[in-house]
Amino acid sequence: MVARADRLGIAADADFRADALPGLASIHVDAVGRQHVVLKSRSRRVTICIRGAAVAIAPARVTFEMTSLAGLFAAQRNVAALQELLDDEPAGVPTWTITAQEKRDALIALDAHCNGATHRDVATMIFGSDKVDAEWSADGCDLKDYVRRCRSRGVRFMLGGYRRLLR
């Protein structure tokens, strides 16, 4: 998700406070000053790329941006996930942590890669065919990026990084 932060108006207009973020939240700033706010739960993760006012310093008003109709539909999923993260943890959440899921998915992607499977095949193994069919061709498809990262992580495990799995 892409957003812009500003401090215009009165403090009551601010709707984003870093000190009020739930549990596993972190803010990373890249080389060009974009802030990447990562919110995690045991089963979900949402990353918000924010430009503008520094959200870690003081409360700010955040405006989410989208560039196309496909961006609107992708935003719906992300906003729903963000709402779940900001609300209480829903009942029936799997016991997998996000880190454990990433490791599992990396091993699935590595195994599939070594057996000649395509990225779409890997996404289908991880997320199921309904989700892949619905989201694979959308602009800015998060599934494609996720599968690429999983494959890269799996290859790193194979080249010696597997020792981290034991920690």
DSSP file (Angstrom, degrees, kcal/mol; ACC not computed):
  #  RESIDUE AA STRUCTURE BP1 BP2  ACC     N-H-->O    O-->H-N    N-H-->O    O-->H-N    TCO  KAPPA ALPHA  PHI   PSI    X-CA   Y-CA   Z-CA
    1    1 A M              0   0    0      0, 0.0    48,-3.4     0, 0.0     2,-0.4   0.000 360.0 360.0 360.0 141.2    0.0    0.0    0.0
    2    2 A V  E     +aB  49  65A   0     63,-0.6    63,-2.9    46,-0.2     2,-0.3  -0.908 360.0 164.6-113.1 138.0    1.2    3.5   -0.8
    3    3 A A  E     -aB  50  64A   0     46,-2.8    48,-2.0    -2,-0.4     2,-0.4  -0.941  29.6-135.2-147.6 167.0    0.4    6.5    1.3
    4    4 A R  E     -aB  51  63A   0     59,-2.5    59,-3.0    -2,-0.3     2,-0.4  -0.986  18.6-154.9-125.8 136.7    1.4   10.1    2.0
    5    5 A A  E     +aB  52  62A   0     46,-2.7    48,-2.2    -2,-0.4     2,-0.3  -0.910  18.0 166.5-114.0 140.2    1.8   11.6    5.5
    6    6 A D  E     - B   0  61A   0     55,-2.1    55,-3.0    -2,-0.4    -2,-0.0  -0.960  34.7-145.2-145.0 165.3    1.4   15.2    6.5
    7    7 A R        +     0   0    0     -2,-0.3     2,-0.1    53,-0.2     7,-0.1   0.018  51.3 136.8-118.2  24.4    1.0   17.3    9.6
    8    8 A L        +     0   0    0     53,-0.1     2,-0.1     5,-0.1    -2,-0.1  -0.417  56.5  18.4 -70.4 148.6   -1.3   20.0    8.2
    9    9 A G  S    S-     0   0    0     -2,-0.1     2,-0.1     3,-0.0     5,-0.0  -0.406 107.7 -31.7  88.9-167.5   -4.2   21.0   10.4
   10   10 A I    >   -     0   0    0     -2,-0.1     3,-1.9     1,-0.1     4,-0.4  -0.438  60.1-106.0 -88.9 163.7   -4.6   20.5   14.1
   11   11 A A  G >  S+     0   0    0      1,-0.3     3,-1.3     2,-0.2    -1,-0.1   0.795 117.1  66.1 -60.1 -28.4   -3.3   17.5   16.1
   12   12 A A  G 3  S+     0   0    0      1,-0.3    -1,-0.3     3,-0.0    -3,-0.0   0.743  92.0  63.4 -66.5 -21.0   -6.8   16.1   16.4
   13   13 A D  G <  S+     0   0    0     -3,-1.9    -1,-0.3    -6,-0.1    -2,-0.2   0.686  78.5 106.8 -74.2 -17.7   -6.7   15.5   12.6
   14   14 A A    <   +     0   0    0     -3,-1.3    47,-0.3    -4,-0.4     3,-0.1  -0.415  40.5 174.0 -66.2 132.0   -3.8   13.1   12.9
   15   15 A D        +     0   0    0     45,-1.2     2,-0.5    -2,-0.1    46,-0.2   0.314  58.1  69.5-120.6   6.0   -5.0    9.5   12.4
   16   16 A F  B     +E   60   0B   0     44,-2.0    44,-2.1     5,-0.0     2,-0.5  -0.975  51.3 171.5-131.4 119.0   -1.6    7.7   12.5
   17   17 A R    >   -     0   0    0     -2,-0.5     3,-1.4    42,-0.2     4,-0.2  -0.976  22.0-157.4-128.7 118.8    0.4    7.3   15.6
   18   18 A A  G >  S+     0   0    0     37,-0.8     3,-1.3    -2,-0.5    -1,-0.1   0.835  94.6  59.0 -62.6 -33.5    3.4    5.0   15.7
   19   19 A D  G 3  S+     0   0    0      1,-0.2    -1,-0.3    37,-0.0    37,-0.0   0.620 103.6  53.4 -73.2 -10.3    3.3    4.6   19.4
   20   20 A A  G <  S+     0   0    0     -3,-1.4    -1,-0.2     2,-0.0    -2,-0.2   0.336  79.4 122.4-103.7   5.8   -0.3    3.2   19.1
   21   21 A L    <   -     0   0    0     -3,-1.3     4,-0.1    -4,-0.2     2,-0.1  -0.395  65.9-108.7 -69.9 146.3    0.6    0.5   16.6
   22   22 A P        -     0   0    0      0, 0.0    18,-0.2     0, 0.0    -1,-0.1  -0.338  52.3 -59.3 -75.3 156.5   -0.2   -3.1   17.7
   23   23 A G  S    S+     0   0    0      1,-0.2     2,-1.5    16,-0.1    18,-0.1   0.384 120.1  31.8  19.5-106.6    2.3   -5.8   18.6
   24   24 A L  E    S+C   40   0A   0     16,-0.7    16,-2.7     2,-0.0     2,-0.4  -0.605  81.9 137.8 -86.3  86.4    4.7   -6.6   15.8
   25   25 A A  E     +C   39   0A   0     -2,-1.5     2,-0.3    14,-0.2    14,-0.2  -0.980  22.3 174.0-129.7 143.0    5.1   -3.3   14.0
   26   26 A S  E     -C   38   0A   0     12,-2.1    12,-3.0    -2,-0.4     2,-0.5  -0.987  21.1-144.4-146.0 155.2    8.3   -1.7   12.7
   27   27 A I  E     -C   37   0A   0     -2,-0.3     2,-0.4    10,-0.2    10,-0.2  -0.987  17.6-175.2-124.0 123.8    9.2    1.4   10.6
   28   28 A H  E     -C   36   0A   0      8,-2.2     8,-3.8    -2,-0.5     2,-0.5  -0.943  11.8-152.0-118.6 139.4   12.1    1.2    8.2
   29   29 A V  E     -C   35   0A   0     -2,-0.4     6,-0.2     6,-0.2     2,-0.1  -0.954  14.1-149.3-113.7 126.7   13.4    4.2    6.2
   30   30 A D    >   -     0   0    0      4,-2.4     3,-1.8    -2,-0.5     6,-0.0  -0.223  36.4 -86.4 -87.8-178.1   15.0    3.5    2.8
   31   31 A A  T 3  S+     0   0    0      1,-0.3    -1,-0.1     2,-0.1    -2,-0.0   0.732 126.7  48.5 -63.1 -25.7   17.8    5.4    1.1
   32   32 A V  T 3  S-     0   0    0      2,-0.1    -1,-0.3     0, 0.0    -3,-0.0   0.306 122.0-100.9-100.2   9.9   15.4    7.9   -0.6
   33   33 A G  S <  S+     0   0    0     -3,-1.8     2,-0.2     1,-0.3    19,-0.1   0.479  70.9 145.7  91.1   3.1   13.5    8.6    2.6
   34   34 A R        -     0   0    0     17,-0.1    -4,-2.4     1,-0.0     2,-0.5  -0.548  42.9-136.9 -73.2 139.7   10.4    6.5    2.1
   35   35 A Q  E     -CD  29  50A   0     15,-3.2    15,-3.6    -2,-0.2     2,-0.7  -0.851  11.1-159.1-100.0 129.3    9.1    5.0    5.3
   36   36 A H  E     -CD  28  49A   0     -8,-3.8    -8,-2.2    -2,-0.5     2,-0.6  -0.909   5.9-164.6-111.3 105.4    8.0    1.3    5.2
   37   37 A V  E     -CD  27  48A   0     11,-2.8    11,-2.7    -2,-0.7     2,-0.6  -0.816   6.7-165.2 -92.0 119.3    5.6    0.6    8.1
   38   38 A V  E     -CD  26  47A   0    -12,-3.0   -12,-2.1    -2,-0.6     2,-0.5  -0.931   5.9-172.7-112.0 119.7    5.3   -3.2    8.5
   39   39 A L  E     -CD  25  46A   0      7,-2.8     7,-2.4    -2,-0.6     2,-0.3  -0.948  11.7-178.6-111.5 128.8    2.5   -4.5   10.7
   40   40 A K  E     +CD  24  45A   0    -16,-2.7   -16,-0.7    -2,-0.5     2,-0.2  -0.930  15.6 174.3-129.1 150.5    2.5   -8.2   11.5
   41   41 A S        -     0   0    0      3,-2.5    57,-0.5    -2,-0.3    44,-0.1  -0.670  57.5 -81.4-128.6-167.8    0.3  -10.7   13.3
   42   42 A R  S    S+     0   0    0     -2,-0.2     3,-0.0     1,-0.2    -2,-0.0   0.822 127.5  17.7 -67.4 -28.1    0.7  -14.4   13.5
   43   43 A S  S    S+     0   0    0     54,-0.1     2,-0.3     1,-0.1    -1,-0.2   0.497 120.4  51.5-123.9  -5.8   -1.0  -14.9   10.2
   44   44 A R        -     0   0    0     37,-0.0    -3,-2.5     2,-0.0     2,-0.3  -0.917  48.4-170.6-135.2 157.7   -0.9  -11.6    8.3
   45   45 A R  E     - D   0  40A   0     -2,-0.3     2,-0.4    -5,-0.2    -5,-0.2  -0.973   2.9-174.1-147.3 136.5    1.5   -8.9    7.3
   46   46 A V  E     - D   0  39A   0     -7,-2.4    -7,-2.8    -2,-0.3     2,-0.5  -0.999   6.7-162.2-129.9 131.8    0.7   -5.5    5.7
   47   47 A T  E     - D   0  38A   0     -2,-0.4     2,-0.5    -9,-0.2    -9,-0.2  -0.961   2.6-165.7-113.8 129.7    3.4   -3.1    4.5
   48   48 A I  E     - D   0  37A   0    -11,-2.7   -11,-2.8    -2,-0.5     2,-0.7  -0.968   9.4-151.9-115.3 121.2    2.6    0.6    4.0
   49   49 A C  E     -aD   2  36A   0    -48,-3.4   -46,-2.8    -2,-0.5     2,-0.5  -0.840  22.5-171.9 -93.0 112.9    5.1    2.7    2.0
   50   50 A I  E     -aD   3  35A   0    -15,-3.6   -15,-3.2    -2,-0.7     2,-0.3  -0.901  11.9-172.8-114.8 131.5    4.7    6.3    3.3
   51   51 A R  E     +a    4   0A   0    -48,-2.0   -46,-2.7    -2,-0.5     2,-0.4  -0.824  53.5  35.7-112.1 160.4    6.3    9.4    1.8
   52   52 A G  E    S+a    5   0A   0     -2,-0.3   -46,-0.2   -48,-0.2     3,-0.1  -0.824  98.1  30.6 106.4-142.7    6.1   12.8    3.5
   53   53 A A  S    S-     0   0    0    -48,-2.2     2,-0.6    -2,-0.4   -48,-0.1  -0.179  87.3-102.2 -59.0 144.2    6.2   13.6    7.2
   54   54 A A    >>  -     0   0    0      1,-0.2     4,-1.0     2,-0.1     3,-0.6  -0.570  31.4-165.3 -70.7 114.9    8.1   11.3    9.4
   55   55 A V  T 34 S+     0   0    0     -2,-0.6   -37,-0.8     1,-0.2    -1,-0.2   0.682  82.5  62.6 -79.1 -17.5    5.5    9.1   11.1
   56   56 A A  T 34 S+     0   0    0      1,-0.1    -1,-0.2   -39,-0.1    -2,-0.1   0.703 103.0  51.0 -78.0 -18.8    7.8    7.8   13.8
   57   57 A I  T <4 S-     0   0    0     -3,-0.6    -2,-0.2     1,-0.3    -1,-0.1   0.896 122.7 -11.6 -87.3 -43.9    8.4   11.3   15.2
   58   58 A A  S  < S-     0   0    0     -4,-1.0    -1,-0.3   -42,-0.0   -40,-0.1  -0.974  84.2 -72.8-153.8 160.6    4.9   12.6   15.7
   59   59 A P        -     0   0    0      0, 0.0     2,-0.3     0, 0.0   -42,-0.2  -0.262  54.6-178.5 -57.3 146.2    1.3   11.8   14.9
   60   60 A A  B     -E   16   0B   0    -44,-2.1   -44,-2.0    -5,-0.1   -45,-1.2  -0.939  32.1-110.4-143.0 162.3    0.4   12.4   11.2
   61   61 A R  E     -B    6   0A   0    -55,-3.0   -55,-2.1    -2,-0.3     2,-0.5  -0.870  35.0-152.9 -95.2 129.3   -2.5   12.3    8.9
   62   62 A V  E     -B    5   0A   0     -2,-0.5     2,-0.5   -57,-0.2   -57,-0.2  -0.897   9.9-168.0-110.0 129.4   -2.1    9.5    6.3
   63   63 A T  E     -B    4   0A   0    -59,-3.0   -59,-2.5    -2,-0.5     2,-0.2  -0.971  16.7-140.5-116.3 121.4   -3.7    9.5    2.9
   64   64 A F  E     -B    3   0A   0     -2,-0.5     2,-0.3   -61,-0.2   -61,-0.3  -0.584  17.6-155.1 -82.7 142.9   -3.6    6.3    0.9
   65   65 A E  E     +B    2   0A   0    -63,-2.9   -63,-0.6    -2,-0.2     2,-0.3  -0.894  14.4 178.9-120.4 146.8   -3.0    6.5   -2.8
   66   66 A M        -     0   0    0     -2,-0.3     3,-0.1   -65,-0.1     6,-0.0  -0.985  16.3-156.9-143.2 152.9   -3.9    4.3   -5.7
   67   67 A T        +     0   0    0     -2,-0.3     2,-0.3     1,-0.1     3,-0.1   0.557  67.6   9.2-110.4  -9.7   -3.2    4.6   -9.4
   68   68 A S  S  > S-     0   0    0      1,-0.1     4,-1.6    71,-0.1     5,-0.1  -0.941  79.4 -91.2-157.9 175.5   -5.8    2.6  -11.2
   69   69 A L  H  > S+     0   0    0     -2,-0.3     4,-1.9     2,-0.2     5,-0.2   0.892 126.7  52.9 -63.4 -39.6   -8.9    0.5  -10.9
   70   70 A A  H  > S+     0   0    0      1,-0.2     4,-2.3     2,-0.2    -1,-0.2   0.875 105.9  55.1 -62.5 -36.0   -6.8   -2.6  -10.3
   71   71 A G  H  > S+     0   0    0      1,-0.2     4,-2.3     2,-0.2    -1,-0.2   0.859 104.4  54.0 -63.6 -35.5   -5.1   -0.6   -7.6
   72   72 A L  H  X S+     0   0    0     -4,-1.6     4,-1.7     2,-0.2    -2,-0.2   0.923 109.6  46.4 -63.7 -45.1   -8.5    0.0   -6.0
   73   73 A F  H  X S+     0   0    0     -4,-1.9     4,-1.2     1,-0.2    -2,-0.2   0.891 113.3  48.7 -66.9 -38.7   -9.3   -3.7   -5.9
   74   74 A A  H  X S+     0   0    0     -4,-2.3     4,-2.0     1,-0.2    -1,-0.2   0.887 108.4  55.5 -65.4 -37.9   -5.8   -4.5   -4.5
   75   75 A A  H  X S+     0   0    0     -4,-2.3     4,-3.2     1,-0.2     5,-0.3   0.855  99.3  61.0 -63.6 -35.0   -6.3   -1.8   -1.9
   76   76 A Q  H  X S+     0   0    0     -4,-1.7     4,-2.2     1,-0.2    -1,-0.2   0.931 107.1  44.5 -57.9 -46.0   -9.6   -3.4   -0.8
   77   77 A R  H  X S+     0   0    0     -4,-1.2     4,-2.3     1,-0.2    -1,-0.2   0.924 115.8  47.3 -63.4 -44.3   -7.7   -6.6    0.2
   78   78 A N  H  X S+     0   0    0     -4,-2.0     4,-2.6     1,-0.2    -2,-0.2   0.889 111.2  50.1 -67.1 -39.2   -4.9   -4.7    1.9
   79   79 A V  H  X S+     0   0    0     -4,-3.2     4,-2.7     2,-0.2    -1,-0.2   0.899 110.2  51.1 -66.5 -39.8   -7.3   -2.4    3.8
   80   80 A A  H  X S+     0   0    0     -4,-2.2     4,-2.1    -5,-0.3    -2,-0.2   0.923 112.3  46.4 -62.1 -43.4   -9.2   -5.4    5.0
   81   81 A A  H  X S+     0   0    0     -4,-2.3     4,-2.0     2,-0.2    -2,-0.2   0.899 112.5  50.7 -65.2 -40.1   -6.0   -7.0    6.2
   82   82 A L  H  X S+     0   0    0     -4,-2.6     4,-2.3     2,-0.2    -2,-0.2   0.909 108.5  52.3 -63.0 -42.4   -4.9   -3.7    7.9
   83   83 A Q  H  X S+     0   0    0     -4,-2.7     4,-2.1     1,-0.2    -1,-0.2   0.911 109.1  49.7 -60.6 -43.0   -8.3   -3.5    9.6
   84   84 A E  H  < S+     0   0    0     -4,-2.1    -1,-0.2     1,-0.2    -2,-0.2   0.884 111.4  49.4 -63.2 -38.2   -7.8   -7.1   11.0
   85   85 A L  H  < S+     0   0    0     -4,-2.0    -2,-0.2     1,-0.2    -1,-0.2   0.876 113.8  45.0 -68.4 -36.8   -4.3   -6.2   12.2
   86   86 A L  H  < S+     0   0    0     -4,-2.3    -2,-0.2    -5,-0.1    -1,-0.2   0.776 111.1  61.5 -80.4 -25.8   -5.5   -3.0   13.9
   87   87 A D  S  < S-     0   0    0     -4,-2.1    -3,-0.0    -5,-0.2     2,-0.0  -0.259 110.1 -66.3 -83.8 179.9   -8.6   -4.7   15.5
   88   88 A D        -     0   0    0      1,-0.1    -1,-0.2    -2,-0.1    -2,-0.1  -0.332  67.8 -85.0 -63.1 153.0   -8.4   -7.6   17.9
   89   89 A E        -     0   0    0      1,-0.1    -1,-0.1    -3,-0.1    -4,-0.1  -0.426  52.1-117.6 -60.7 125.6   -7.0  -10.8   16.5
   90   90 A P    >   -     0   0    0      0, 0.0     3,-0.7     0, 0.0    -1,-0.1  -0.273  31.9 -98.8 -66.7 154.4   -9.9  -12.7   14.9
   91   91 A A  T 3  S+     0   0    0      1,-0.2     0, 0.0     2,-0.0     0, 0.0  -0.362 102.7  31.6 -70.0 151.0  -10.9  -16.1   16.3
   92   92 A G  T 3  S+     0   0    0      1,-0.2    -1,-0.2    -2,-0.1     3,-0.1   0.702  75.8 161.7  78.4  20.1   -9.7  -19.2   14.6
   93   93 A V    <   -     0   0    0     -3,-0.7    -1,-0.2     1,-0.1    -4,-0.0  -0.542  45.2-106.6 -73.6 136.5   -6.4  -17.8   13.4
   94   94 A P        -     0   0    0      0, 0.0    -1,-0.1     0, 0.0   -52,-0.0  -0.182  20.9-122.8 -59.7 157.4   -3.8  -20.5   12.5
   95   95 A T  S    S+     0   0    0     -3,-0.1     2,-0.2     2,-0.0    -2,-0.0   0.451  75.7 115.2 -83.9   0.3   -1.0  -21.0   14.9
   96   96 A W        -     0   0    0      4,-0.1     2,-0.2     2,-0.0     3,-0.0  -0.510  61.4-138.7 -69.5 133.9    1.7  -20.3   12.2
   97   97 A T     >  -     0   0    0     -2,-0.2     4,-2.3     1,-0.1     5,-0.2  -0.528  24.7-111.6 -81.7 162.4    3.8  -17.2   12.8
   98   98 A I  H  > S+     0   0    0    -57,-0.5     4,-2.2     1,-0.2     5,-0.1   0.876 119.7  52.3 -63.6 -35.8    4.5  -15.0    9.8
   99   99 A T  H  > S+     0   0    0      2,-0.2     4,-2.2     1,-0.2    -1,-0.2   0.913 109.2  48.5 -66.0 -42.5    8.2  -16.1   10.0
  100  100 A A  H  > S+     0   0    0      1,-0.2     4,-2.5     2,-0.2    -2,-0.2   0.895 111.1  50.9 -64.9 -39.1    7.3  -19.8   10.0
  101  101 A Q  H  X S+     0   0    0     -4,-2.3     4,-3.0     2,-0.2     5,-0.2   0.910 109.2  51.1 -62.9 -42.1    5.0  -19.3    7.0
  102  102 A E  H  X S+     0   0    0     -4,-2.2     4,-2.2     2,-0.2    -2,-0.2   0.906 111.7  46.9 -63.3 -41.3    7.8  -17.5    5.1
  103  103 A K  H  X S+     0   0    0     -4,-2.2     4,-2.1     2,-0.2    -2,-0.2   0.927 113.5  48.3 -65.2 -44.6   10.2  -20.3    5.8
  104  104 A R  H  X S+     0   0    0     -4,-2.5     4,-2.2     1,-0.2    -2,-0.2   0.933 113.0  47.8 -59.8 -46.6    7.6  -22.9    4.8
  105  105 A D  H  X S+     0   0    0     -4,-3.0     4,-2.8     1,-0.2    -1,-0.2   0.856 108.9  54.4 -65.2 -35.2    6.8  -21.0    1.6
  106  106 A A  H  X S+     0   0    0     -4,-2.2     4,-2.4    -5,-0.2    -1,-0.2   0.904 109.6  47.1 -64.3 -40.5   10.5  -20.6    0.8
  107  107 A L  H  X S+     0   0    0     -4,-2.1     4,-2.3     2,-0.2    -2,-0.2   0.877 112.4  49.6 -69.6 -36.7   11.0  -24.3    1.1
  108  108 A I  H  X S+     0   0    0     -4,-2.2     4,-2.5     2,-0.2    -2,-0.2   0.941 112.8  47.3 -63.1 -46.8    7.9  -25.0   -1.1
  109  109 A A  H  X S+     0   0    0     -4,-2.8     4,-2.6     2,-0.2    -2,-0.2   0.890 112.3  49.9 -63.8 -40.0    9.2  -22.5   -3.7
  110  110 A L  H  X S+     0   0    0     -4,-2.4     4,-2.6     2,-0.2    -1,-0.2   0.940 111.9  47.3 -63.7 -47.5   12.7  -24.0   -3.7
  111  111 A D  H  X S+     0   0    0     -4,-2.3     4,-0.9     1,-0.2    -2,-0.2   0.923 114.8  46.2 -60.5 -44.8   11.4  -27.6   -4.1
  112  112 A A  H  <>S+     0   0    0     -4,-2.5     5,-2.9     1,-0.2     3,-0.5   0.903 111.6  52.0 -65.2 -41.0    9.1  -26.5   -6.9
  113  113 A H  H ><5S+     0   0    0     -4,-2.6     3,-1.6     1,-0.2    -2,-0.2   0.911 107.8  51.6 -61.0 -43.8   11.9  -24.5   -8.6
  114  114 A C  H 3<5S+     0   0    0     -4,-2.6    -1,-0.2     1,-0.3    -2,-0.2   0.725 110.8  49.9 -66.8 -20.3   14.2  -27.5   -8.5
  115  115 A N  T 3<5S-     0   0    0     -4,-0.9    -1,-0.3    -3,-0.5    -2,-0.2   0.206 122.1-104.1-103.6  13.4   11.4  -29.5  -10.2
  116  116 A G  T < 5 +     0   0    0     -3,-1.6    -3,-0.2     1,-0.2    -2,-0.1   0.646  64.5 155.9  80.6  16.4   10.8  -27.0  -13.0
  117  117 A A      < -     0   0    0     -5,-2.9    -1,-0.2    -6,-0.1     2,-0.1  -0.440  39.6-120.9 -75.7 151.0    7.6  -25.5  -11.7
  118  118 A T     >  -     0   0    0     -2,-0.1     4,-2.0     1,-0.1     5,-0.1  -0.358  26.4-105.6 -82.4 168.3    6.6  -21.9  -12.8
  119  119 A H  H  > S+     0   0    0      1,-0.2     4,-2.6     2,-0.2     5,-0.2   0.895 123.5  53.3 -60.3 -40.1    6.0  -19.0  -10.4
  120  120 A R  H  > S+     0   0    0      1,-0.2     4,-2.3     2,-0.2    -1,-0.2   0.895 106.1  52.8 -63.9 -38.8    2.3  -19.4  -11.0
  121  121 A D  H  > S+     0   0    0      2,-0.2     4,-2.1     1,-0.2    -1,-0.2   0.916 110.0  48.6 -60.2 -43.0    2.4  -23.1  -10.0
  122  122 A V  H  X S+     0   0    0     -4,-2.0     4,-2.1     2,-0.2    -2,-0.2   0.923 109.8  51.2 -63.8 -44.5    4.2  -22.2   -6.8
  123  123 A A  H  X>S+     0   0    0     -4,-2.6     4,-3.3     1,-0.2     5,-0.6   0.892 109.2  51.6 -60.1 -39.3    1.6  -19.5   -6.0
  124  124 A T  H  X5S+     0   0    0     -4,-2.3     4,-1.5     1,-0.2    -1,-0.2   0.891 108.7  50.9 -65.0 -39.1   -1.2  -22.1   -6.6
  125  125 A M  H  <5S+     0   0    0     -4,-2.1    -2,-0.2    -5,-0.2    -1,-0.2   0.892 119.9  35.5 -63.5 -39.1    0.6  -24.5   -4.2
  126  126 A I  H  <5S+     0   0    0     -4,-2.1    -2,-0.2    -5,-0.1    -3,-0.2   0.917 134.4  19.3 -82.7 -45.7    0.8  -21.9   -1.5
  127  127 A F  H  <5S-     0   0    0     -4,-3.3     4,-0.4    -5,-0.2    -3,-0.2   0.609 105.1-110.9-106.9 -14.6   -2.4  -19.9   -1.9
  128  128 A G     X< -     0   0    0     -4,-1.5     4,-1.8    -5,-0.6     5,-0.2   0.024  30.9 -85.6  93.9 153.5   -4.8  -22.1   -3.9
  129  129 A S  H  > S+     0   0    0      1,-0.2     4,-2.9     2,-0.2     5,-0.2   0.823 120.4  59.3 -69.0 -32.7   -6.1  -21.8   -7.5
  130  130 A D  H  > S+     0   0    0      2,-0.2     4,-1.8     1,-0.2    -1,-0.2   0.945 109.9  41.9 -62.3 -47.6   -9.0  -19.5   -6.7
  131  131 A K  H  > S+     0   0    0     -4,-0.4     4,-1.9     2,-0.2     5,-0.2   0.907 116.2  49.3 -66.1 -41.4   -6.8  -16.8   -5.2
  132  132 A V  H  X S+     0   0    0     -4,-1.8     4,-2.5     1,-0.2     5,-0.2   0.925 110.9  49.6 -64.8 -44.8   -4.2  -17.1   -7.9
  133  133 A D  H  < S+     0   0    0     -4,-2.9     4,-0.3     1,-0.2    -1,-0.2   0.875 114.4  46.2 -60.7 -37.2   -6.8  -17.0  -10.7
  134  134 A A  H  < S+     0   0    0     -4,-1.8    -1,-0.2    -5,-0.2    -2,-0.2   0.823 127.3  22.8 -75.4 -32.0   -8.4  -13.9   -9.2
  135  135 A E  H >< S+     0   0    0     -4,-1.9     3,-1.1    -5,-0.1    -2,-0.2   0.585  93.6  90.5-115.5 -12.0   -5.2  -11.9   -8.5
  136  136 A W  T 3< S+     0   0    0     -4,-2.5     5,-0.2     1,-0.3    -3,-0.1   0.848  93.7  40.0 -63.5 -37.9   -2.4  -13.1  -10.8
  137  137 A S  T 3  S+     0   0    0     -4,-0.3    -1,-0.3    -5,-0.2    -2,-0.1   0.477  88.7 114.9 -93.1  -0.3   -3.0  -10.8  -13.7
  138  138 A A  S X  S-     0   0    0     -3,-1.1     3,-0.9     1,-0.1     2,-0.1  -0.323  78.5 -95.6 -68.4 150.7   -3.7   -7.6  -11.7
  139  139 A D  T 3  S+     0   0    0      1,-0.3     3,-0.2     2,-0.0    -1,-0.1  -0.416 111.0  15.0 -62.5 139.3   -1.3   -4.7  -11.9
  140  140 A G  T 3  S-     0   0    0      1,-0.2     2,-0.4    -2,-0.1    -1,-0.3   0.896  87.3-163.4  63.3  42.0    1.1   -4.7   -9.1
  141  141 A C    <>  -     0   0    0     -3,-0.9     4,-1.3    -5,-0.2    -1,-0.2  -0.421  12.3-162.3 -65.0 114.9    0.3   -8.4   -8.2
  142  142 A D  H  > S+     0   0    0     -2,-0.4     4,-2.6     1,-0.2     5,-0.2   0.798  86.0  64.1 -67.9 -28.9    1.7   -9.0   -4.7
  143  143 A L  H  > S+     0   0    0      2,-0.2     4,-2.6     1,-0.2    -1,-0.2   0.919 100.8  50.0 -62.7 -43.5    1.5  -12.8   -5.3
  144  144 A K  H  > S+     0   0    0      1,-0.2     4,-2.2     2,-0.2    -1,-0.2   0.936 113.3  45.8 -60.6 -46.7    4.1  -12.6   -8.1
  145  145 A D  H  X S+     0   0    0     -4,-1.3     4,-2.4     1,-0.2    -1,-0.2   0.902 112.3  51.3 -63.5 -41.0    6.5  -10.6   -6.0
  146  146 A Y  H  X S+     0   0    0     -4,-2.6     4,-2.6     1,-0.2    -1,-0.2   0.917 109.6  49.3 -63.1 -43.9    6.0  -12.9   -3.0
  147  147 A V  H  X S+     0   0    0     -4,-2.6     4,-2.6     2,-0.2    -1,-0.2   0.901 110.4  51.2 -64.4 -40.2    6.7  -16.0   -5.0
  148  148 A R  H  X S+     0   0    0     -4,-2.2     4,-2.4    -5,-0.2    -1,-0.2   0.929 111.6  47.2 -61.1 -44.7    9.9  -14.5   -6.4
  149  149 A R  H  X S+     0   0    0     -4,-2.4     4,-2.7     2,-0.2    -2,-0.2   0.902 111.2  52.0 -64.0 -39.7   11.1  -13.6   -2.9
  150  150 A C  H  X S+     0   0    0     -4,-2.6     4,-2.7     2,-0.2    -2,-0.2   0.924 109.8  48.6 -61.3 -44.9   10.2  -17.1   -1.6
  151  151 A R  H  X S+     0   0    0     -4,-2.6     4,-2.4     2,-0.2    -2,-0.2   0.928 112.5  48.1 -62.8 -43.9   12.2  -18.7   -4.4
  152  152 A S  H  X S+     0   0    0     -4,-2.4     4,-2.2     1,-0.2    -2,-0.2   0.919 112.7  48.6 -61.7 -43.6   15.2  -16.4   -3.7
  153  153 A R  H  X S+     0   0    0     -4,-2.7     4,-2.2     1,-0.2    -1,-0.2   0.902 110.8  51.3 -63.5 -41.1   15.0  -17.1    0.0
  154  154 A G  H  X S+     0   0    0     -4,-2.7     4,-2.3     2,-0.2    -2,-0.2   0.899 108.8  50.3 -63.1 -41.4   14.8  -20.9   -0.7
  155  155 A V  H  X S+     0   0    0     -4,-2.4     4,-1.8     2,-0.2    -1,-0.2   0.897 109.2  52.0 -64.1 -39.7   17.9  -20.7   -2.9
  156  156 A R  H  <>S+     0   0    0     -4,-2.2     5,-2.5     2,-0.2     6,-0.3   0.906 108.7  50.9 -62.6 -40.2   19.7  -18.9   -0.1
  157  157 A F  H ><>S+     0   0    0     -4,-2.2     5,-1.9     4,-0.3     3,-1.5   0.930 109.5  50.7 -59.1 -44.4   18.7  -21.7    2.3
  158  158 A M  H 3<5S+     0   0    0     -4,-2.3    -1,-0.2     1,-0.3    -2,-0.2   0.834 105.2  57.1 -63.7 -33.0   20.0  -24.3   -0.1
  159  159 A L  T 3<5S-     0   0    0     -4,-1.8    -1,-0.3    -5,-0.1    -2,-0.2   0.196 140.2 -67.5 -87.5  17.5   23.3  -22.4   -0.4
  160  160 A G  T X 5S+     0   0    0     -3,-1.5     3,-1.3    -5,-0.1    -3,-0.2   0.197 110.1 105.3 122.7 -16.2   24.0  -22.6    3.3
  161  161 A G  G > < +     0   0    0     -5,-2.5     3,-2.1     1,-0.3     4,-0.4   0.574  56.9  91.6 -71.5  -7.0   21.4  -20.4    4.9
  162  162 A Y  G >>< +     0   0    0     -5,-1.9     3,-1.6    -6,-0.3     4,-0.6   0.757  68.9  75.3 -59.1 -22.9   19.5  -23.5    6.0
  163  163 A R  G X4 S+     0   0    0     -3,-1.3     3,-0.9     1,-0.3    -1,-0.3   0.808  86.2  62.5 -60.4 -27.3   21.5  -23.2    9.3
  164  164 A R  G X4 S+     0   0    0     -3,-2.1     3,-1.3     1,-0.2    -1,-0.3   0.769  90.5  67.5 -67.9 -24.6   19.2  -20.3   10.2
  165  165 A L  G <4 S+     0   0    0     -3,-1.6    -1,-0.2    -4,-0.4    -2,-0.2   0.789  93.6  59.2 -64.7 -25.7   16.2  -22.7   10.1
  166  166 A L  G <<        0   0    0     -3,-0.9    -1,-0.3    -4,-0.6    -2,-0.2   0.599 360.0 360.0 -80.2 -10.9   17.7  -24.4   13.1
  167  167 A R    <         0   0    0     -3,-1.3    -1,-0.2    -4,-0.3    -2,-0.2   0.470 360.0 360.0 -81.5 360.0   17.5  -21.3   15.2
